[in-house]
Amino acid sequence: MVKISIKDDTRIKVEGSKILDVVGDFFDKEKNPQGRLTLDKDSEDGEIYVQPTSFGLEPTPGAKPGEKGTLRPVKITLKTTRGKYSLLLMPEDIPGDTIIVEPKGLAINFAKGSKASVQPAPATSVPDQIQTDKSSSHIRKLKAFVLAMVSRQQPANMEVVPAGEEVGLWKEAKFVLVEKWVGEEWVGDRFNLTNVSNAPLVMDEREFYRQGVIGVSIRVHDLQPGESTEVYVVRQRLQGE
């Protein structure tokens, strides 16, 4: 979560890349007159400027009549020349500033019907050459694991266990664990996520990381109300699984 100014424009840029488009709850006089953010694009420099509108105001708990409310966080997704990045913006009474997004990790984009976008967990701090070698082997193995789940091609050394269990996530989403792919050292959890809110839902792989998770893949990052997507979470196998 990053802070943005209530009263001033906040500049957002991506290090080493240009912002091509942005998705979020933006004000539009005709299409979205109650949008919670204004948007100004600088196409030449590949940057954007955002500022909250008054439509995101909601009563502060315990506030007296006439007192101003607080602003809810707003999620946006940046589409850049290096991929997609999601930000959760928290409006506060601070001066306008610049937010610089520094891309990390590796993303392998979806191709129709075959490949999965895998966002590995951040690497630990090790010497560069060792990290490169370990990461290359790790990514290939992780990618193969997720591709098996996406294509429903069960390897001989894996067991697929049906689940059908709803898991608490966010109030805007229904999150159901469909099945578990149990390997020798990893378990792949296949979830179905549905946007049950009345607004667009934008997701980022980083939101699904917990202790033991080594990779996350989201088939569709931007969901309109009522739409669903599959989420694949690969984690270390627990004792007894």
C-alpha positions in Angstrom: 0.0 0.0 0.0 1.3 3.4 -0.9 0.1 6.9 0.2 -1.2 9.5 -2.2 -2.2 13.1 -1.6 -5.8 14.1 -1.1 -5.3 17.7 -2.2 -2.5 17.4 -4.8 -1.6 15.3 -7.8 0.5 12.2 -7.2 3.0 11.3 -10.0 3.4 7.6 -10.7 6.2 6.1 -12.9 7.7 2.7 -13.5 11.5 2.4 -13.3 12.9 1.5 -16.7 9.5 1.3 -18.4 6.6 3.4 -19.7 3.0 3.2 -18.5 0.9 2.4 -21.6 -2.5 2.2 -19.9 -4.0 2.1 -16.4 -7.1 0.3 -15.1 -9.0 1.5 -12.0 -12.0 3.4 -10.6 -11.3 6.6 -12.5 -13.7 9.5 -12.9 -15.3 9.9 -16.3 -18.1 12.4 -16.9 -20.1 9.9 -19.0 -18.9 6.4 -18.2 -18.0 6.6 -14.5 -19.2 9.9 -12.9 -18.6 8.6 -9.4 -15.1 7.4 -10.0 -12.8 7.7 -7.0 -9.7 9.0 -8.8 -8.9 11.6 -11.5 -6.3 10.5 -14.1 -4.0 12.6 -16.2 -1.6 10.7 -18.6 1.7 11.9 -19.8 2.1 9.6 -22.9 5.4 11.1 -23.9 7.2 10.3 -20.6 5.0 7.2 -19.9 3.8 8.5 -16.5 0.5 9.2 -14.9 -0.9 11.7 -12.3 -3.7 10.7 -10.0 -5.8 12.5 -7.3 -8.7 11.3 -5.2 -12.2 12.7 -5.8 -14.9 13.3 -3.2 -16.8 10.1 -4.2 -14.6 7.8 -2.2 -15.5 9.5 1.1 -17.2 7.4 3.7 -18.0 8.2 7.3 -15.3 7.9 9.9 -16.3 5.6 12.7 -17.4 7.7 15.7 -17.3 10.9 13.7 -19.6 13.8 14.7 -22.2 15.1 12.3 -20.7 17.5 9.8 -17.2 16.0 10.1 -15.4 14.9 7.0 -15.0 11.3 6.3 -12.0 9.3 5.3 -11.0 8.0 1.9 -11.0 4.3 1.1 -7.9 2.7 -0.5 -8.1 2.4 -4.3 -6.5 -0.3 -6.3 -5.1 0.4 -9.8 -3.3 -1.7 -12.4 -0.5 -0.3 -14.5 0.0 -1.8 -18.0 3.6 -1.1 -19.0 6.2 -2.2 -21.6 7.5 -4.7 -19.0 4.2 -6.2 -17.8 1.4 -5.4 -15.3 1.8 -4.0 -11.8 -0.9 -3.4 -9.3 -0.9 -0.7 -6.6 -3.1 -0.1 -3.6 -3.4 3.7 -3.1 -4.2 5.1 0.3 -5.4 8.7 0.1 -4.1 10.9 3.0 -3.7 14.5 3.8 -0.1 14.8 2.7 1.7 16.9 0.0 1.8 15.5 -3.5 4.8 13.3 -4.3 6.2 10.8 -6.8 5.7 7.1 -6.6 8.4 5.0 -8.4 7.5 1.4 -9.1 10.6 -0.8 -9.2 9.9 -4.1 -11.1 11.1 -7.2 -9.4 10.9 -10.9 -10.1 10.0 -12.7 -13.3 6.7 -13.0 -15.2 6.1 -15.5 -18.0 2.9 -14.3 -19.8 -0.1 -16.4 -20.7 -0.3 -17.5 -24.3 -3.7 -18.8 -25.4 -4.4 -22.2 -24.0 -0.9 -23.2 -23.2 1.4 -21.1 -21.0 1.0 -19.7 -17.5 2.2 -16.5 -16.0 4.2 -17.4 -13.0 5.4 -14.9 -10.4 8.0 -16.5 -8.2 8.6 -15.5 -4.7 11.5 -13.0 -4.2 14.9 -14.6 -4.2 17.0 -14.6 -1.0 20.2 -12.7 -0.9 22.9 -14.9 -2.3 25.9 -14.4 -4.6 24.8 -13.3 -8.1 26.1 -16.3 -10.1 24.6 -18.8 -7.6 21.3 -16.9 -7.6 21.2 -16.9 -11.4 21.8 -20.7 -11.6 19.4 -21.5 -8.8 16.7 -19.2 -10.2 16.9 -20.6 -13.7 16.4 -24.2 -12.5 13.8 -23.1 -10.0 11.8 -21.2 -12.5 11.8 -24.0 -15.1 10.5 -26.4 -12.4 7.9 -24.0 -11.1 6.7 -23.2 -14.6 6.3 -27.0 -15.4 4.4 -27.5 -12.2 1.9 -24.7 -13.0 1.6 -25.7 -16.6 0.6 -29.2 -15.6 -2.2 -27.7 -13.4 -3.4 -25.3 -16.1 -3.5 -28.0 -18.8 -5.0 -30.6 -16.4 -2.2 -33.0 -17.4 -1.4 -35.0 -14.2 2.2 -36.3 -14.0 2.7 -39.8 -12.6 4.3 -38.5 -9.5 1.4 -36.2 -8.5 -1.9 -36.8 -6.8 -4.9 -34.6 -7.5 -7.2 -34.2 -4.5 -10.6 -32.5 -4.9 -11.5 -29.9 -2.3 -14.4 -27.6 -3.0 -13.7 -25.5 0.1 -14.5 -21.7 0.3 -11.6 -19.7 1.8 -11.9 -16.3 3.4 -10.0 -13.7 1.3 -11.6 -10.3 0.7 -15.2 -9.1 1.0 -15.1 -8.3 -2.7 -14.3 -11.9 -3.7 -15.5 -15.4 -3.4 -12.4 -17.6 -3.2 -12.9 -21.4 -3.5 -10.2 -24.0 -3.3 -11.1 -26.4 -6.1 -8.4 -29.0 -5.8 -4.8 -29.7 -4.6 -2.0 -31.0 -6.8 0.2 -32.9 -4.4 3.8 -33.5 -5.6 6.9 -34.8 -3.8 7.9 -31.5 -2.3 5.3 -29.0 -3.5 1.6 -28.6 -3.4 -0.3 -26.7 -6.0 -3.6 -25.2 -4.9 -6.1 -24.4 -7.7 -8.6 -21.7 -6.7 -11.6 -20.2 -8.4 -12.0 -16.5 -7.6 -15.2 -14.6 -8.4 -15.7 -10.8 -8.1 -18.8 -10.5 -6.0 -18.6 -6.7 -5.7 -20.2 -4.0 -7.8 -16.9 -2.6 -9.0 -13.9 -3.8 -11.1 -11.5 -6.0 -9.1 -7.8 -5.8 -10.0 -5.4 -8.4 -8.6 -1.6 -8.8 -8.2 0.3 -12.0 -7.5 1.9 -10.4 -4.5 -1.4 -10.3 -2.7 -1.4 -14.1 -2.5 2.0 -14.7 -0.9 2.1 -16.2 2.5 4.8 -18.1 4.4 5.8 -21.2 2.4 4.4 -20.0 -1.0 6.9 -20.2 -3.8 4.9 -19.1 -6.8 1.6 -17.6 -7.8 -0.2 -17.5 -11.2 -3.4 -15.6 -12.0 -5.1 -16.3 -15.3 -7.0 -13.0 -15.5 -5.9 -10.0 -13.4 -8.8 -7.6 -14.1 -12.4 -8.9 -13.2 -15.6 -7.0 -13.8 -18.5 -7.7 -11.4 -19.6 -11.3 -11.6 -16.6 -12.5 -13.5 -14.3 -15.3 -12.4 -10.7 -16.5 -12.8 -8.4 -19.3 -11.8 -5.6 -18.6 -9.3 -2.8 -21.1 -8.9 -0.7 -21.1 -5.7 2.3 -23.3 -5.4 3.7 -23.8 -1.9 6.0 -26.1 0.1 4.3 -29.4 1.0 3.4 -29.6 4.6 4.0 -32.6 6.8 1.2 -35.1 6.5 -0.1 -33.8 3.1 
